[in-house]
Amino acid sequence: MVDDWYERLGLNEIIGRHKSKGIALDALVRGMLVDQLGDNFSVLQASAWLNRKEVRDHYGIKAFNSKTLYRAVETLGRNRERIIRELQDAVLELLGRPKTDVLLDWTSIVYYGDMAKLAKYGYSRDHHPGERQLTLGAAQLAAPYDVPIGLTVEAGNINDQAHMRATYGQVRRLLEPGSLVVFDRGANDKENIDRIELDDNDYLTAKKLNSSDDAVFHTFSENSWERIDAEDGVYALKRTFPSRVNYYFFSEKLKNDHLKSRRRKAERLLAEAVAIQKSLDHGKKLPKRFRINNPLVDVRYDYQTRLTEMDEEEALRLLLEDVIDGREGCFCLTSSRDMPAAEALRLYRSKDAIEKLFHSLKNEVEIKPVRVWTEDAVYGVLLVGFIAQLMISLTRYFVKPVKRMSTKFIIDALKKLTVTVVSAGNGLKKRFYSNFNEVNRAILADFLSET
């Protein structure tokens, strides 16, 4: 499958030109892509797999040192911008150069090591706040394509507003005037919106709520707002301004979810207060989670809770009043495009596709954690993971039986295949393919017809 997409995308020319001596860069990258979608360990272990005789025979290469593969990864990283640019053109050509909208989003991934300057401590969306990280930005063509078209890597402490400038800048040349750029509220700032509008494109994003928005939500009435989703109880109100349109939404289901979340927070705060009060009543040290555990820091604690003045039921009611802000179930989208509120909500919800892309990259293609030691190598290994994901996304688009199938099941179906190599007495070798199923047979149909 990798060989097939490699040829269709013209990667032999896009990537091959960046190394002229020694083992062909093409062969090494093809092997890394297969490893990325297969066992997917580290660059070192990919080198061990590529050095197996059967694999070297397939790619027509001689045995090599693992440092060769590390240098190949760094070569990819150094030339990433040109590679991505030419890859974008190849993908659009393959898809018939569609005029389409684009989805943008950002995430973080753990970096194990301390040599790459990109690795910084920051807000971790991987739930590893104690580890250095990188931030990853991605652009994806909107439905019906759902194909990744851009990849940016920035320092681990950069915010989404700053990172968006790089991500949007990488794909803006691909967009026809009037294309819609969809992104979340974290990247919403005036500079980003102005840049999109200067390119004659439209934007759709979530808005940070303020007091004027609260005033709009206070006018909510089932009779005056448009009901756009009876099942979840979603109501909408559209307000048009000279430069934008605001779409206000209230969801009964979302309100219930928010209230449950707020109650869990209040109960957690109450449990912490009870634990502190018990320690005070019994003259014990505070539980570790409330203390500073650093021998170089001298701290004298003076805690006093309000639980001595009220019972737990009253305390919980007080906490609920504090954590409930009246915005439960409310949200607002803003756009430069005037459309029905239901359409704005549908388009914004389509952003889930790029969140699924990140899930696939992290957990199925498994680009995390990053274990290389130079910045070029960081860019290089992430570029290999991106191309591997692109191949899966293109397979999902072009092969109907897997159109709704997750990356995990596509990879599992391909890994079930077995190739048995039999050496004949005259030096020839025969390959026998087995363990076909409906999925891998559909994916490999063109390849097998040529084999």
C-alpha positions in Angstrom: 0.0 0.0 0.0 2.8 2.4 0.9 4.6 1.7 -2.4 1.4 2.3 -4.3 0.7 5.7 -2.7 4.3 6.6 -2.9 4.2 6.4 -6.6 0.8 8.0 -7.0 1.9 11.0 -5.0 5.2 11.3 -6.8 7.1 11.1 -3.6 10.1 9.5 -5.4 10.7 12.9 -6.9 9.5 15.0 -4.0 11.7 13.2 -1.5 14.3 11.5 -3.6 15.9 14.7 -4.8 17.1 15.6 -1.3 19.9 12.9 -1.2 22.2 12.0 -4.1 24.8 9.8 -2.5 24.8 6.5 -0.6 21.6 4.6 0.2 18.6 6.1 -1.7 16.5 8.3 0.6 13.4 6.9 -1.1 14.1 3.4 0.0 14.7 4.5 3.6 11.5 6.7 3.7 9.4 3.9 2.2 10.6 1.5 4.9 10.0 4.1 7.7 6.5 4.6 6.4 5.8 0.9 6.5 7.3 0.7 10.0 5.2 3.7 11.1 2.0 1.9 10.1 3.2 -1.5 11.4 5.2 -2.1 14.5 6.1 1.6 14.9 8.8 1.6 17.6 11.7 4.1 17.4 14.1 5.1 14.6 16.7 2.7 16.1 14.2 -0.2 15.9 13.0 0.8 12.5 16.7 0.6 11.4 16.9 -3.0 12.8 13.7 -3.9 10.8 14.9 -2.3 7.6 18.2 -4.3 7.9 16.4 -7.6 7.7 17.6 -9.4 4.5 14.1 -9.9 3.1 13.3 -6.2 3.6 16.6 -5.0 2.1 16.0 -7.3 -0.9 12.5 -5.7 -1.4 13.9 -2.2 -1.3 17.2 -3.0 -3.1 19.5 -1.7 -0.5 22.6 -2.9 1.3 23.1 -3.2 5.1 23.5 0.1 6.8 24.3 1.6 10.2 21.4 3.0 12.3 23.0 6.5 12.1 22.1 6.4 8.4 18.4 6.4 9.2 18.9 9.2 11.8 20.6 11.3 9.1 17.7 10.5 6.7 15.2 11.7 9.2 17.2 15.0 9.7 17.3 15.4 5.9 13.5 15.3 5.8 13.3 17.8 8.6 15.7 20.3 7.0 13.6 20.2 3.8 10.2 19.9 5.3 8.7 23.1 4.0 9.5 22.2 0.3 8.4 18.6 0.8 5.1 19.6 2.4 4.5 22.3 -0.3 5.1 19.8 -3.2 3.1 17.1 -1.4 0.1 19.5 -1.0 0.2 20.1 -4.8 0.3 16.4 -5.5 -2.6 15.7 -3.1 -4.8 18.4 -4.7 -3.9 17.1 -8.2 -4.9 13.6 -7.1 -8.2 14.9 -5.8 -9.0 16.9 -8.9 -8.0 20.3 -7.3 -11.2 20.8 -5.4 -12.4 24.1 -4.1 -13.0 23.3 -0.5 -13.1 24.5 3.0 -10.3 23.8 5.5 -10.3 22.8 9.2 -7.5 23.9 11.5 -6.6 22.6 15.0 -3.7 22.3 17.4 -2.5 19.8 20.0 0.5 18.9 22.1 2.7 15.8 22.1 5.3 14.6 24.7 9.0 14.9 23.9 11.4 12.6 25.7 14.7 14.2 26.0 16.3 17.6 26.6 18.3 18.5 23.5 15.7 19.9 21.1 15.0 23.6 21.8 11.4 23.2 20.6 10.7 21.1 23.7 9.1 23.3 26.4 6.9 22.9 29.4 3.4 24.1 28.6 -0.3 23.3 28.8 -0.4 19.6 28.1 -3.3 18.2 26.1 -1.7 14.8 26.5 -2.1 14.9 30.3 1.6 14.9 31.0 2.2 18.3 32.6 5.5 17.1 34.0 7.1 16.4 30.6 8.5 18.7 27.9 6.3 18.8 24.9 5.9 20.1 21.3 2.8 21.7 19.8 1.5 20.3 16.6 -0.8 22.1 14.1 -2.7 20.4 11.4 -4.9 21.6 8.4 -7.4 19.2 6.9 -9.6 19.5 3.8 -13.2 19.5 4.9 -15.7 16.8 4.0 -16.2 14.9 1.8 -12.4 14.7 1.5 -11.2 14.7 5.2 -7.6 14.5 4.0 -4.7 16.2 6.0 -3.1 18.9 3.9 -0.8 20.8 6.4 1.5 20.2 9.3 3.3 22.7 11.5 5.5 22.1 14.6 6.2 24.8 17.1 7.6 25.1 20.7 5.7 23.4 23.5 4.7 26.6 25.2 3.3 28.5 22.2 -0.4 29.3 22.3 -3.0 28.5 19.6 -3.4 32.1 18.5 0.3 32.4 17.6 0.5 28.9 16.2 -2.4 29.5 13.9 -0.4 32.1 12.0 2.0 29.3 10.9 -0.7 26.7 10.2 -2.9 29.0 8.2 0.2 30.5 6.4 1.1 27.0 5.2 -2.2 26.4 3.5 -3.5 29.8 2.5 -2.1 29.6 -1.1 -4.2 26.4 -1.6 -7.6 28.1 -0.9 -9.8 29.6 -3.5 -11.4 33.0 -2.6 -14.5 32.4 -0.5 -13.2 29.2 1.2 -14.3 28.8 4.8 -11.6 28.4 7.5 -13.0 26.6 10.6 -11.1 26.7 13.9 -11.8 26.8 17.6 -11.9 29.7 20.0 -8.4 29.2 21.3 -7.0 30.6 18.0 -9.6 33.4 17.7 -8.0 36.8 17.7 -8.2 39.9 15.5 -4.9 39.4 13.7 -5.9 35.9 12.6 -9.3 36.9 11.5 -8.0 40.0 9.6 -5.5 37.9 7.7 -8.2 35.4 6.6 -10.5 38.3 5.4 -7.6 40.0 3.6 -7.2 36.8 1.6 -11.0 37.0 0.6 -11.7 33.9 2.6 -14.4 33.4 5.3 -14.0 32.2 8.8 -16.1 30.3 11.3 -15.0 30.1 15.0 -16.3 30.0 18.5 -16.5 33.3 20.4 -15.3 33.9 24.0 -18.4 35.0 25.9 -18.7 38.4 27.5 -21.3 40.5 29.3 -23.0 41.6 26.1 -23.4 38.0 25.1 -24.8 37.2 28.5 -27.4 39.9 27.9 -28.4 38.1 24.6 -28.8 34.8 26.4 -30.9 36.4 29.1 -33.5 37.0 26.4 -33.8 33.3 25.6 -37.3 32.1 25.0 -38.5 28.9 23.3 -41.0 31.0 21.5 -38.6 33.7 20.2 -35.5 31.6 19.4 -35.4 29.1 16.5 -35.4 25.4 17.5 -32.9 23.7 15.3 -32.6 20.3 17.1 -35.6 18.9 18.9 -33.8 15.8 20.2 -31.0 17.8 22.1 -33.2 20.9 22.7 -30.9 23.2 20.7 -32.2 26.8 20.0 -30.6 29.5 18.0 -30.6 33.2 17.5 -28.8 35.0 14.7 -27.6 38.6 15.0 -26.0 40.4 12.0 -23.3 43.1 12.3 -21.6 45.1 9.6 -18.4 42.9 9.6 -19.7 39.6 11.1 -22.6 37.4 12.1 -23.0 36.0 15.6 -24.9 32.8 16.1 -26.1 32.3 19.6 -27.0 28.8 20.8 -28.7 27.3 23.8 -28.7 23.5 24.3 -30.7 21.8 27.0 -28.6 18.7 26.7 -25.4 20.7 27.0 -26.8 22.6 30.0 -27.4 19.3 31.8 -23.9 18.1 30.9 -22.4 21.4 32.2 -24.5 21.3 35.4 -23.3 17.7 36.1 -19.7 18.8 35.5 -20.1 21.8 37.8 -21.6 19.6 40.5 -18.7 17.2 40.3 -16.3 20.1 40.7 -18.2 21.4 43.7 -18.2 17.9 45.3 -14.5 17.7 44.7 -13.9 21.0 46.4 -16.1 20.0 49.3 -14.1 16.7 49.7 -10.9 18.7 49.8 -12.3 21.1 52.4 -13.5 18.1 54.6 -10.0 16.5 54.4 -8.4 19.7 55.5 -10.9 20.2 58.3 -10.4 16.7 59.6 -6.6 17.2 59.7 -7.1 20.5 61.7 -9.6 18.8 64.1 -7.1 16.0 64.9 -4.0 18.1 64.9 -2.5 16.2 62.1 -0.3 17.3 59.1 -2.2 18.2 56.0 -2.4 15.5 53.3 0.5 15.7 50.9 -1.6 17.0 48.0 -2.2 20.2 50.0 1.4 20.7 51.0 4.5 22.0 49.3 7.0 19.1 49.3 10.3 20.8 48.8 13.0 20.7 51.4 14.3 24.1 50.3 11.0 25.8 50.9 10.0 26.6 54.5 6.2 27.0 54.7 4.0 27.6 57.7 0.4 26.6 57.1 -2.5 28.5 58.5 -5.7 26.9 57.2 -9.2 27.7 58.3 -12.3 26.3 56.6 -15.9 27.5 56.8 -17.1 24.0 57.6 -17.2 24.8 61.3 -20.0 27.4 60.5 -22.2 25.2 58.3 -23.2 21.6 57.5 -22.0 19.8 54.4 -25.3 20.3 52.6 -25.1 24.1 53.1 -21.4 24.0 52.0 -22.3 22.2 48.8 -25.0 24.7 48.0 -22.5 27.6 48.6 -20.0 25.9 46.3 -22.6 25.3 43.5 -23.5 29.0 43.6 -19.8 29.8 43.1 -19.1 27.4 40.2 -22.4 27.9 38.3 -22.1 31.0 36.2 -25.4 31.0 34.3 -23.7 30.2 31.0 -24.4 26.5 31.2 -25.7 25.3 27.8 -24.8 28.6 26.1 -22.3 29.1 23.3 -21.7 31.5 20.4 -20.2 31.1 17.0 -19.1 34.0 14.9 -18.4 34.1 11.1 -17.9 36.4 8.2 -20.4 34.3 6.3 -24.1 34.8 6.6 -25.9 31.4 6.7 -28.7 29.7 8.5 -27.8 29.0 12.2 -28.3 25.3 11.7 -25.7 25.3 8.9 -23.2 27.3 11.0 -23.5 24.7 13.8 -23.2 21.8 11.4 -20.0 23.3 9.8 -18.5 24.0 13.2 -19.2 20.5 14.5 -17.5 19.1 11.4 -14.3 20.2 13.1 -14.6 16.9 15.0 -12.9 15.4 11.9 -9.6 17.0 12.6 -9.8 16.0 16.3 -10.2 12.4 15.0 -7.1 13.0 12.9 -5.1 13.9 16.0 -6.4 10.9 17.8 -5.4 8.7 14.8 -1.9 10.4 14.6 -1.3 9.9 18.3 -2.8 6.6 19.1 -2.9 4.6 15.9 -0.1 5.9 13.7 1.5 6.6 17.1 3.7 9.6 16.5 4.1 10.1 20.2 6.3 10.3 22.2 9.0 11.9 20.1 12.4 10.3 20.9 15.0 12.0 18.7 17.7 14.6 19.6 17.8 17.4 17.1 15.2 19.8 15.8 15.6 18.6 12.3 15.0 15.1 13.4 11.9 16.2 15.3 10.5 17.7 12.2 11.5 14.6 10.2 9.9 11.9 12.3 6.7 13.9 12.6 6.7 14.4 8.8 7.0 10.6 8.3 4.0 10.2 10.7 2.1 12.8 8.8 2.7 11.2 5.4 1.7 7.8 6.8 -1.6 9.3 8.1 -2.1 11.0 4.7 -1.8 7.6 3.0 -4.5 6.1 5.3 -6.8 9.1 4.8 -6.4 8.8 1.0 -7.2 5.1 1.2 -10.3 5.9 3.2 -11.4 8.4 0.6 -10.8 6.3 -2.5 -11.6 2.8 -1.2 -15.4 2.7 -0.5 -15.4 -0.4 1.8 -13.2 1.5 4.3 -14.7 4.9 4.0 -16.1 4.9 7.5 -13.4 2.7 9.0 -11.0 3.9 11.7 -7.2 3.9 11.1 -6.8 1.2 13.7 -9.0 -1.3 11.8 -7.4 -0.5 8.4 -3.9 -1.1 9.8 -5.0 -4.2 11.6 -6.5 -5.6 8.4 -3.3 -5.0 6.5 -1.1 -6.5 9.3 -3.1 -9.7 9.1 -1.7 -10.4 5.6 1.1 -12.9 5.4 3.8 -13.1 2.7 5.6 -16.4 2.4 8.9 -16.2 0.4 10.0 -19.5 -1.1 13.5 -19.7 -2.7 13.7 -21.9 -5.8 16.8 -23.9 -6.7 17.6 -21.7 -9.6 18.0 -18.6 -7.4 14.4 -17.3 -8.1 12.0 -16.5 -5.4 8.3 -16.9 -5.2 5.9 -15.0 -3.0 2.7 -16.4 -1.7 0.1 -14.0 -0.2 -2.4 -15.3 2.4 -4.8 -14.3 5.1 -6.9 -12.1 2.9 -10.2 -10.5 4.1 -12.7 -8.2 2.6 -10.8 -5.1 3.9 -7.2 -5.8 2.9 -8.4 -7.3 -0.4 -10.2 -4.1 -1.3 -7.2 -1.9 -0.3 -4.7 -3.9 -2.2 -6.8 -4.6 -5.3 -4.8 -2.4 -7.7 -1.4 -3.4 -6.2 -2.2 -7.1 -6.5 -3.3 -6.8 -10.1 0.2 -5.4 -11.0 2.2 -8.0 -8.9 
